[in-house]
């Protein structure tokens, strides 16, 4: 019997619904929670597919998933890409692919680990940071300051002046931050992307954190789907959300580093949640029964 493993954190609605959906289909594949108590070298991985929802916060899981992938398990999402990814890289990738994206700047860290001696270890950094040139490049205030590796709207601030910016930057500690052009949007979207081929487009209010009725034109819907597929295929993510801010008829990719996207029924609503449950089940069963090559930055 082929097995799908699920690695999760605190979420309680999507994982059991997904496991129930896979198991009730009686399709020669079962789903269950992965249980780990330490991993030995060359220990066989019993799963054809593993869904990773939490390794960005539990480093041991990331180490396990890399070895599982080495043994032929299809890991959703690719732990090598997820480890290497960041929001500034993605901003450059979008630009290279011809997808509209806000102007973005990667900033030096505010603080460093104790072994860093500022006068000796940071000789390649300019001081002070040229804040005024950066703000001019971004088109002026307001600007967005956010964690280059973060998600879930954590460590994100809208800065309206230099005092705002410096206060938030001084709080960033060891985080690597990016500074980004503020897109004053006419409409905001959050798209669930699965299997690098399916896109669920939803209107979203990022201030109220709630989903709205879909009222996009067919042309805008088609463009957002096309640009979303371009991004996830380039990144190789099988499970991701992309957020779009539409300004003057142009969809700007605001955030698309969400490899453990929200699927909770309480925040997404029933229809969105069920789409995630059923389409994730379709994808994982297909991958378990018909394995596909998964790109990784190693050679054997």
DRENGU-334611 format. One record per residue: x, y negated, z of N, C-alpha, C in turn; residue in one letter. Coordinates in steps of 0.02 Angstrom, whole numbers, padded with zeros to 5 digits, always signed. Example, Ala and Ser with C-alpha at 12.3 -4.5 7.8 and 13.67 -1.06 7.14 Angstrom:
// residues 2
+00660+00284+00390+00615+00225+00390+00660+00165+00390a/+00642+00112+00354+00684+00053+00357+00645-00002+00394s/
//
This chain:
// residues 300
+00042+00060+00000+00000+00000+00000+00044-00063+00000x/+00033-00107-00047+00070-00170-00051+00047-00216+00005x/+00094-00257+00031+00078-00299+00088+00096-00372+00074x/+00052-00416+00099+00064-00488+00098+00072-00510+00171x/+00127-00543+00187+00138-00568+00254+00126-00642+00260x/+00100-00664+00317+00086-00734+00328+00125-00758+00390x/+00164-00810+00382+00200-00842+00437+00168-00910+00450x/+00142-00920+00510+00102-00980+00524+00123-01012+00590x/+00098-01072+00600+00107-01107+00663+00041-01112+00701x/+00019-01173+00714-00040-01183+00757-00106-01182+00719x/-00105-01179+00653-00168-01183+00616-00211-01120+00628x/-00277-01130+00632-00320-01075+00652-00376-01058+00603x/-00389-01100+00553-00446-01084+00508-00424-01050+00444x/-00372-01074+00411-00353-01045+00347-00322-00975+00353x/-00273-00963+00397-00240-00898+00398-00287-00838+00407x/-00332-00838+00458-00376-00780+00464-00425-00773+00406x/-00447-00830+00379-00493-00827+00322-00458-00797+00262x/-00394-00816+00251-00356-00788+00195-00346-00713+00204x/-00325-00692+00264-00313-00621+00277-00377-00581+00266x/-00433-00607+00291-00497-00572+00282-00515-00568+00208x/-00504-00622+00170-00521-00623+00099-00481-00571+00061x/-00416-00566+00074-00374-00517+00039-00397-00446+00057x/-00406-00433+00120-00420-00365+00143-00489-00340+00122x/-00537-00384+00117-00605-00362+00098-00611-00344+00024x/-00562-00364-00015-00565-00350-00087-00547-00278-00104x/-00513-00243-00058-00496-00172-00069-00461-00163-00137x/-00410-00204-00148-00377-00206-00213-00307-00176-00212x/-00295-00133-00162-00229-00101-00157-00177-00146-00125x/-00199-00201-00094-00154-00248-00062-00185-00268+00005x/-00145-00270+00058-00169-00293+00122-00128-00353+00145x/-00160-00395+00186-00127-00454+00213-00126-00449+00289x/-00072-00475+00320-00066-00473+00392-00016-00527+00414x/-00016-00541+00479+00033-00587+00506+00101-00551+00511x/+00154-00585+00491+00221-00559+00499+00240-00561+00573x/+00273-00508+00597+00298-00507+00665+00374-00497+00663x/+00411-00541+00697+00484-00540+00694+00513-00544+00764x/+00565-00505+00777+00599-00508+00841+00674-00508+00833x/+00697-00533+00777+00768-00530+00759+00774-00490+00694x/+00821-00507+00653+00828-00475+00587+00899-00449+00579x/+00905-00385+00562+00970-00354+00551+00991-00360+00478x/+01056-00359+00466+01081-00361+00397+01054-00301+00358x/+01031-00314+00298+01005-00262+00252+00943-00227+00280x/+00909-00258+00328+00846-00231+00353+00794-00238+00298x/+00761-00183+00277+00712-00187+00223+00655-00235+00240x/+00633-00273+00190+00575-00316+00199+00513-00278+00175x/+00463-00268+00218+00406-00228+00198+00354-00265+00155x/+00365-00329+00141+00315-00370+00108+00332-00384+00035x/+00283-00377-00008+00291-00396-00079+00289-00472-00085x/+00248-00504-00043+00239-00576-00043+00238-00600+00029x/+00270-00656+00044+00263-00688+00109+00244-00761+00098x/+00194-00784+00135+00173-00854+00133+00202-00888+00194x/+00240-00940+00182+00275-00977+00235+00239-01043+00248x/+00215-01051+00310+00178-01112+00328+00214-01153+00383x/+00272-01129+00408+00300-01161+00468+00376-01160+00472x/+00412-01133+00423+00484-01125+00432+00521-01193+00434x/+00489-01246+00411+00521-01312+00416+00528-01334+00488x/+00492-01302+00534+00495-01318+00605+00524-01262+00647x/+00534-01203+00617+00562-01145+00653+00619-01117+00610x/+00681-01141+00622+00738-01124+00577+00750-01049+00569x/+00739-01009+00621+00750-00937+00613+00707-00908+00557x/+00645-00932+00551+00602-00907+00497+00633-00922+00429x/+00663-00980+00422+00693-00998+00357+00750-00950+00341x/+00790-00933+00391+00845-00884+00380+00817-00816+00359x/+00763-00795+00393+00733-00731+00375+00705-00732+00304x/+00673-00787+00285+00641-00790+00219+00693-00789+00163x/+00751-00819+00175+00803-00816+00124+00826-00744+00112x/+00832-00706+00166+00854-00636+00158+00798-00594+00128x/+00735-00609+00144+00679-00573+00114+00678-00585+00039x/+00690-00647+00018+00692-00663-00053+00749-00626-00087x/+00805-00619-00053+00863-00583-00079+00845-00510-00094x/+00798-00483-00056+00777-00414-00065+00719-00406-00114x/+00698-00461-00145+00646-00456-00196+00577-00478-00175x/+00568-00499-00113+00503-00525-00091+00491-00593-00124x/+00430-00604-00147+00411-00670-00174+00390-00713-00115x/+00429-00765-00101+00415-00808-00044+00381-00872-00068x/+00325-00888-00037+00287-00949-00052+00290-00993+00011x/+00332-01046+00007+00369-01071-00050+00442-01052-00046x/+00475-01054-00106+00545-01038-00112+00586-01072-00057x/+00616-01034-00010+00650-01066+00046+00714-01103+00026x/+00744-01083-00029+00804-01118-00052+00787-01188-00077x/+00734-01193-00117+00714-01258-00142+00690-01302-00085x/+00650-01274-00040+00623-01313+00015+00680-01340+00059x/+00732-01300+00070+00788-01323+00110+00824-01381+00077x/+00830-01378+00011+00869-01429-00026+00829-01492-00041x/+00763-01490-00035+00720-01544-00059+00719-01604-00013x/+00706-01662-00040+00692-01722+00000+00655-01772-00044x/+00625-01822-00013+00581-01868-00048+00618-01914-00096x/+00681-01930-00082+00718-01972-00129+00736-01932-00192x/+00757-01870-00184+00770-01827-00242+00707-01822-00284x/+00650-01812-00252+00587-01805-00289+00569-01869-00327x/+00585-01927-00297+00571-01990-00333+00612-01994-00397x/+00675-01973-00393+00717-01972-00452+00693-01920-00503x/+00671-01862-00478+00646-01810-00522+00585-01834-00561x/+00538-01866-00526+00478-01892-00559+00497-01940-00614x/+00544-01985-00600+00565-02034-00649+00595-02000-00710x/+00637-01949-00699+00668-01913-00754+00615-01877-00797x/+00561-01856-00765+00508-01819-00800+00457-01865-00832x/+00464-01930-00822+00417-01977-00852+00352-01985-00813x/+00352-01965-00749+00293-01972-00706+00300-02037-00666x/+00248-02078-00666+00251-02142-00630+00263-02131-00556x/+00308-02171-00527+00325-02164-00456+00346-02231-00429x/+00330-02248-00366+00352-02311-00338+00428-02316-00336x/+00455-02376-00343+00527-02386-00334+00546-02365-00263x/+00602-02330-00257+00621-02300-00193+00696-02308-00181x/+00714-02318-00118+00784-02326-00097+00798-02278-00039x/+00852-02240-00044+00875-02199+00013+00919-02243+00057x/+00907-02241+00122+00944-02284+00169+00994-02244+00211x/+01050-02275+00230+01094-02243+00280+01055-02233+00345x/+01075-02182+00382+01042-02169+00446+01054-02226+00495x/+01007-02233+00542+01017-02281+00596+01066-02253+00648x/+01058-02189+00668+01101-02158+00718+01131-02094+00690x/+01182-02069+00725+01219-02010+00703+01234-01965+00763x/+01254-01903+00748+01270-01855+00801+01331-01881+00839x/+01342-01858+00902+01395-01886+00944+01465-01882+00914x/+01479-01834+00872+01546-01827+00844+01564-01881+00793x/+01515-01920+00771+01528-01974+00723+01557-02035+00759x/+01616-02056+00738+01647-02118+00764+01635-02171+00710x/+01594-02221+00725+01571-02267+00674+01628-02300+00636x/+01682-02320+00669+01736-02356+00636+01780-02311+00593x/+01773-02244+00603+01816-02198+00567+01778-02151+00521x/+01719-02128+00543+01682-02077+00506+01638-02107+00451x/+01624-02172+00454+01575-02202+00408+01608-02254+00362x/+01670-02243+00343+01707-02292+00304+01679-02301+00233x/+01637-02254+00211+01608-02260+00144+01544-02302+00144x/+01520-02320+00203+01458-02359+00207+01472-02434+00209x/+01430-02472+00173+01434-02545+00175+01397-02569+00237x/+01422-02623+00266+01388-02652+00323+01392-02728+00318x/+01337-02763+00331+01271-02735+00348+01234-02709+00286x/+01181-02672+00298+01138-02650+00243+01111-02711+00207x/+01113-02713+00141+01088-02771+00104+01011-02773+00100x/+00980-02786+00156+00907-02782+00161+00872-02828+00110x/+00895-02889+00102+00860-02936+00059+00863-02913-00014x/+00921-02886-00036+00925-02859-00104+00878-02800-00113x/+00874-02758-00062+00828-02700-00067+00756-02722-00073x/+00735-02770-00032+00666-02793-00034+00651-02826-00100x/+00698-02863-00127+00688-02895-00192+00679-02842-00246x/+00720-02789-00244+00714-02734-00292+00645-02702-00290x/+00618-02695-00229+00553-02663-00220+00494-02709-00236x/+00507-02773-00249+00453-02819-00267+00426-02858-00208x/+00460-02857-00151+00437-02894-00093+00394-02853-00046x/+00376-02885+00010+00334-02852+00060+00261-02851+00036x/+00220-02802+00061+00239-02749+00108+00279-02693+00073x/+00314-02654+00114+00350-02595+00090+00335-02536+00136x/+00349-02477+00113+00339-02416+00152+00407-02390+00175x/+00412-02375+00239+00471-02343+00268+00450-02274+00292x/+00484-02221+00268+00464-02153+00289+00523-02105+00288x/+00513-02051+00326+00563-01998+00333+00571-01962+00266x/+00633-01956+00243+00646-01923+00179+00630-01849+00180x/+00624-01819+00239+00610-01748+00245+00544-01734+00281x/+00505-01785+00295+00447-01777+00337+00384-01759+00299x/+00331-01748+00337+00265-01732+00309+00212-01748+00360x/+00149-01738+00339+00093-01748+00384+00086-01820+00408x/+00111-01868+00369+00106-01939+00386+00144-01957+00449x/+00191-01915+00470+00232-01931+00528+00291-01975+00507x/+00308-02023+00550+00365-02068+00537+00356-02107+00472x/+00295-02129+00460+00279-02171+00401+00253-02238+00427x/+00280-02293+00401+00259-02359+00424+00252-02406+00364x/+00200-02448+00366+00193-02503+00318+00224-02564+00351x/+00275-02591+00320+00311-02648+00349+00293-02712+00310x/+00270-02763+00345+00245-02824+00313+00296-02881+00313x/+00351-02872+00351+00402-02924+00354+00466-02892+00380x/+00520-02932+00383+00585-02905+00406+00582-02882+00478x/+00546-02917+00521+00542-02895+00591+00510-02827+00596x/+00455-02815+00557+00424-02748+00555+00474-02696+00532x/+00508-02711+00478+00554-02664+00447+00610-02645+00495x/+00642-02696+00524+00699-02681+00568+00677-02644+00631x/+00618-02661+00658+00594-02627+00717+00582-02553+00703x/+00549-02538+00647+00535-02468+00630+00600-02431+00612x/+00644-02463+00576+00708-02431+00558+00748-02416+00621x/+00749-02462+00669+00787-02451+00731+00759-02393+00773x/+00696-02374+00760+00665-02318+00795+00678-02251+00760x/+00708-02252+00701+00712-02191+00660+00765-02141+00684x/+00812-02164+00726+00860-02117+00756+00901-02079+00705x/+00901-02013+00709+00941-01970+00666+00907-01955+00599x/+00847-01979+00589+00811-01965+00527+00842-02004+00469x/+00841-01974+00411+00860-02009+00349+00796-02039+00320x/+00795-02104+00312+00735-02139+00291+00740-02163+00218x/+00682-02168+00187+00678-02199+00121+00633-02260+00126x/+00649-02310+00086+00612-02372+00082+00578-02373+00014x/+00513-02388+00013+00476-02377-00049+00429-02435-00063x/+00422-02449-00128+00374-02499-00151+00304-02481-00128x/+00267-02531-00104+00198-02520-00083+00152-02525-00144x/+00113-02473-00157+00066-02473-00212-00004-02491-00185x/-00028-02550-00202-00096-02569-00181-00144-02533-00228x/-00174-02481-00203-00211-02435-00246-00285-02453-00253x/-00312-02433-00311-00384-02439-00324-00419-02374-00306x/-00384-02319-00310-00410-02254-00290-00351-02211-00268x/-00364-02165-00222-00311-02122-00195-00335-02050-00200x/-00289-02005-00221-00306-01935-00231-00258-01890-00193x/-00283-01833-00174-00240-01779-00148-00257-01716-00187x/-00207-01688-00220-00218-01630-00264-00184-01569-00235x/-00222-01515-00226-00193-01451-00206-00168-01416-00269x/-00106-01392-00267-00075-01360-00325-00055-01290-00305x/-00079-01240-00341-00065-01170-00325-00038-01134-00387x/+00014-01095-00376+00040-01051-00428+00068-01088-00488x/+00082-01152-00481+00108-01192-00537+00061-01191-00597x/-00004-01179-00583-00051-01177-00638-00122-01200-00620x/-00139-01202-00556-00206-01223-00536-00202-01287-00494x/-00245-01335-00511-00246-01400-00476-00317-01416-00454x/-00324-01428-00390-00389-01450-00362-00382-01525-00347x/-00419-01567-00384-00414-01639-00377-00468-01664-00330x/-00448-01703-00278-00495-01728-00230-00481-01802-00215x/-00533-01843-00212-00525-01911-00188-00512-01910-00114x/-00470-01956-00090-00449-01955-00020-00441-02026+00005x/-00460-02037+00067-00448-02101+00101-00391-02091+00151x/-00330-02114+00136-00273-02101+00180-00278-02140+00246x/-00317-02192+00248-00325-02230+00311-00372-02194+00359x/-00428-02170+00333-00476-02133+00375-00460-02059+00379x/-00412-02037+00337-00393-01966+00333-00453-01921+00319x/-00490-01939+00267-00548-01898+00249-00556-01895+00173x/-00589-01842+00151-00600-01831+00080-00666-01864+00059x/-00668-01888-00004-00724-01925-00029-00753-01890-00091x/-00810-01916-00115-00841-01888-00175-00795-01901-00235x/-00791-01853-00279-00749-01858-00339-00785-01900-00392x/-00755-01955-00413-00787-01997-00464-00737-02020-00517x/-00687-01979-00533-00638-01997-00583-00666-01988-00653x/-00640-02027-00700-00658-02017-00770-00624-01953-00794x/-00652-01921-00846-00620-01861-00873-00548-01874-00895x/-00535-01933-00922-00467-01949-00945-00418-01954-00887x/-00438-01986-00832-00394-01991-00774-00384-01923-00742x/-00437-01883-00737-00432-01816-00710-00381-01775-00750x/-00386-01779-00816-00341-01741-00859-00268-01763-00849x/-00257-01829-00843-00188-01853-00835-00159-01831-00768x/-00199-01836-00715-00175-01816-00649-00158-01742-00647x/-00200-01701-00677-00186-01629-00680-00122-01616-00719x/-00115-01649-00776-00055-01640-00818+00008-01661-00781x/+00007-01719-00748+00067-01742-00712+00081-01699-00651x/+00028-01675-00618+00038-01631-00560+00072-01566-00581x/+00051-01537-00636+00082-01475-00660+00154-01488-00680x/+00169-01545-00709+00238-01562-00727+00283-01561-00666x/+00258-01590-00611+00299-01595-00550+00308-01527-00516x/+00255-01489-00506+00262-01426-00470+00301-01375-00510x/+00296-01377-00576+00336-01331-00616+00410-01348-00612x/+00426-01412-00609+00495-01432-00602+00523-01413-00534x/+00482-01419-00481+00504-01403-00414+00502-01328-00399x/+00459-01292-00435+00453-01220-00423+00411-01202-00363x/+00369-01249-00339+00326-01235-00282+00262-01200-00304x/+00244-01145-00270+00181-01111-00283+00124-01136-00240x/+00140-01178-00191+00090-01204-00145+00113-01274-00125x/+00075-01325-00143+00097-01393-00131+00037-01440-00138x/+00041-01498-00108-00007-01551-00124+00032-01611-00151x/+00000-01646-00197+00027-01707-00225-00023-01763-00212x/+00001-01819-00186-00042-01877-00174-00028-01930-00226x/-00082-01956-00253-00079-02005-00308-00114-02069-00287x/-00081-02125-00300-00111-02191-00291-00123-02220-00360x/-00185-02234-00377-00201-02260-00444-00205-02336-00440x/-00162-02369-00480-00161-02442-00484-00163-02463-00557x/-00213-02505-00573-00220-02529-00642-00221-02473-00693x/-00256-02419-00675-00264-02363-00722-00204-02316-00727x/-00153-02327-00684-00093-02284-00686-00089-02244-00621x/-00086-02177-00623-00076-02138-00562-00002-02134-00544x/+00014-02157-00483+00083-02155-00458+00088-02096-00409x/+00139-02055-00419+00151-01999-00373+00181-02026-00308x/+00141-02029-00255+00162-02059-00192+00200-02009-00149x/+00176-01949-00146+00208-01898-00103+00193-01830-00131x/+00245-01791-00145+00233-01724-00170+00282-01674-00141x/+00307-01690-00080+00346-01641-00042+00303-01616+00015x/+00254-01574-00002+00207-01547+00048+00200-01472+00038x/+00256-01434+00047+00255-01362+00032+00216-01320+00083x/+00192-01350+00138+00147-01315+00185+00084-01358+00192x/+00046-01365+00139-00009-01415+00138-00067-01396+00183x/-00103-01448+00203-00161-01441+00247-00216-01403+00210x/-00240-01348+00240-00296-01309+00213-00350-01299+00266x/-00346-01338+00319-00391-01328+00376-00462-01351+00359x/-00511-01311+00376-00581-01327+00360-00604-01390+00395x/-00576-01406+00452-00599-01465+00489-00576-01531+00458x/-00522-01530+00421-00499-01591+00388-00514-01592+00314x/-00516-01534+00282-00528-01533+00209-00601-01526+00190x/-00641-01499+00235-00710-01482+00217-00716-01412+00190x/-00777-01386+00190-00788-01315+00174-00768-01297+00102x/-00790-01338+00052-00777-01320-00018-00703-01318-00034x/-00665-01368-00011-00592-01370-00022-00559-01311+00013x/-00579-01299+00075-00550-01244+00115-00562-01177+00080x/-00623-01165+00057-00639-01101+00025-00601-01094-00041x/-00593-01149-00077-00553-01146-00139-00482-01123-00123x/-00453-01150-00070-00386-01130-00050-00383-01057-00029x/-00432-01035+00009-00434-00965+00032-00437-00918-00028x/-00484-00929-00073-00497-00883-00127-00442-00885-00181x/-00418-00945-00197-00368-00950-00250-00299-00929-00224x/-00285-00940-00161-00223-00913-00132-00225-00837-00133x/-00282-00808-00117-00289-00735-00119-00278-00709-00190x/-00309-00743-00240-00299-00723-00310-00224-00723-00328x/-00190-00778-00311-00120-00786-00330-00076-00734-00295x/-00085-00724-00230-00041-00679-00193-00052-00607-00213x/-00113-00587-00225-00126-00518-00248-00094-00508-00316x/-00100-00557-00359-00069-00553-00426+00006-00546-00421x/+00038-00586-00378+00110-00584-00370+00133-00518-00338x/+00093-00491-00292+00111-00428-00261+00109-00370-00311x/+00059-00371-00354+00050-00316-00402+00091-00324-00465x/+00107-00386-00482+00146-00401-00543+00201-00450-00525x/+00255-00427-00494+00307-00472-00470+00336-00515-00526x/+00349-00579-00509+00378-00626-00556+00446-00648-00531x/+00494-00658-00577+00560-00682-00555+00553-00749-00519x/+00591-00757-00466+00589-00818-00426+00658-00850-00428x/+00663-00912-00448+00727-00945-00455+00759-00955-00386x/+00824-00944-00383+00862-00955-00321+00933-00976-00339x/+00964-01018-00298+01032-01042-00314+01086-00994-00292x/+01079-00929-00308+01132-00882-00294+01139-00834-00353x/+01194-00801-00359+01206-00753-00413+01231-00688-00382x/+01205-00632-00407+01225-00566-00383+01258-00527-00440x/
//
